[in-house]
Amino acid sequence: MAAKPRITVLGTGYLGATHAICMAVLGYEVLGIDTDEAKIAALADGRVPFYEPGLPEMLSKALETGRLRFGTDIAEAAEFGDVHFVCVGTPQMKDSPAADMTYVDAVVTDLAKHLTRRALVVGKSTVPVGTAARLTQLLQSTAPAGDQVELAWNPEFLREGFAVEDTMRPDRLVFGVASDWALEQLQAAFAPLLEAEVPVVVTDLPTAELVKVSANSFLATKISFINAMAEVCETTGADVQQLAAALSFDPRIGGRFLRPGLGFGGGCLPKDIRAFIHRTEELGVGQAVSFLREVDAINQRRRQRTVDLIRSQAGGSLAGVTICALGAAFKPDSDDIRDAPALDVARLLQAEGAIVRVYDPQAMENARKAYPDLHYATGVAEAAEGAQVVALLTEWDQFRDIDPEWLGEIVAVRAIVDGRHALDPVAWRAASWDYRALGRAVDPAA
Ligand code: UDX
C-alpha cells in the first residue's frame, strides 16, 4: 500500500467539513479549504457552522490531535496534499433542472494551476455522469504536472443527522479509478476503514458517478411508491401505515424508506433526481428514467394534499384560520430547510389566508431568513396558542412526545393533521382529538 497520504478537502460545507474532521480523527494530516472566510474561521475555532449531532465533539477531538487545519489558500492545498477531495456543492441551476457545475469546475481549475507534482484528485460531489472524464481532461491540461495528476471518483452517501456515523462506518466504499496507482492512493487514504472490513466496490469512473444518483433515485422511488399507495388508500378507505408494515416483512422489499407522509425534501434527493433526468435526456436515454418524473410529481403532490387535508380539518376554508405548524426542517435532527416540505406547506397555507405559526427545534434561524413573512413561535406552546388546526410537518422526537391532553388545553380546537405519521392515532383520539393523516382511515376504531 502507498505511504499515508496528506489530505486536503476542498469545500467545507456539510460534506467537506464532516469528511475533513473524520479523516483527521482517523489519523491523517488534513487541510480543509474554503473560499468562505467566516466558515473557515468558525471551523478553525472549533465551531461547526451548521447543526449536525456529534460533529462538534468530533471537531474538538480532531483539532486536539493537531492534525486538522483550515485555510482559504488553494495554492497551499496544492503544495500540502497528496490526495485532494473535491467536496463543493452542485446545486440545481436557477432556471433549469441541471446541476450547477460552476463550483466544481472552479475548484478543480484553481487547484490544477498549482499542481506541480504527482497527486490524486478525488471527486465526492454528486455530478452528472461524464463529469469525471471531462475533469480529467481539464486537470491534466491545466496542471503543470500534466498527466502525473490523476482523477478518481469516490461518491459519498452520508445522511444529514447521521453524518459522523455514515462517514466513520459507511455501508460501502466506492472507488472509481482509471489506474492501479489511483486505486493504491485511495486504499491508503481509507486504510483504517478498509481494516474495519467495510465492503469496497472498485470500478470505473462513470459507474462510480452513477452509483450515487442511482442510489438516490432508488430511495426517492421507494418513498414515492408508498406515497402513491397512500393516494390509493385515501380513496378506498385503506390504511397506508398498515399496508407499509405488511410490505416491510417481505425481506425483498424491506421497511426502510417506506415511511409514507409528506414526502422527501432536502438538498439531495429532489435536485439529484431532476439533474439525473436532465442528464439522461442530454445523453439521449431519457426514456429509461422517465418514471423519475412521476416520482417527483407524486412527491410534490404530497404538499398540496396535506394542505387540502388541513383545509378540510379547518372546515373548508383557511381564511383567517390559525394553524400551528410543527416543524420547518426537511427532516428531524437537521437545521436544513432546502426544499423542505414543511415550509412549502406553511407557505401554501399562508397563501390561502391562514395565520401560520411555525416552530422547529433547530431550523428557526434558517427558516426566518428564507421566509421572513411567516410567524415564528419560541416553542410548541406559543405556536399552539388558540390554534384551530395543528399540523405536524417534521417528525422531531420533541413532537412525537407531546402529551395530547397538554396540547389540547392550549389549542382552540382539538384537530390535528399528522403529516409524518409520527403520532399514535389511538392515543390522540382517546384524548378527543380529531386526528387525520394522509392515507389513513378517518377513524379505524369508529
Ligand atoms: C439522502 C441520502 O439518504 C444520502 O445517502 C445521500 O448522501 C444524501 O441524500 P438526506 O438528504 O440527508 O440523505 O436525507 P434522508 O434521510 O435520505 O431523507 C430524505 C428525505 O426523505 C427527508 O425529507 C425524509 O423526511 C424523507 N423520507 C425518508 C420519507 O419521506 N420517507 C422515508 O421513508 C424516508
Boltz pocket constraint, residues with backbone or C-beta under 6 A from the ligand:
constraints:
  - pocket:
      binder: B
      contacts: [[A, 156], [A, 157], [A, 158], [A, 159], [A, 160], [A, 161], [A, 216], [A, 219], [A, 223], [A, 255], [A, 256], [A, 257], [A, 258], [A, 259], [A, 260], [A, 261], [A, 262], [A, 263], [A, 264], [A, 265], [A, 266], [A, 267], [A, 268], [A, 269], [A, 330], [A, 331]]
      max_distance: 6.0
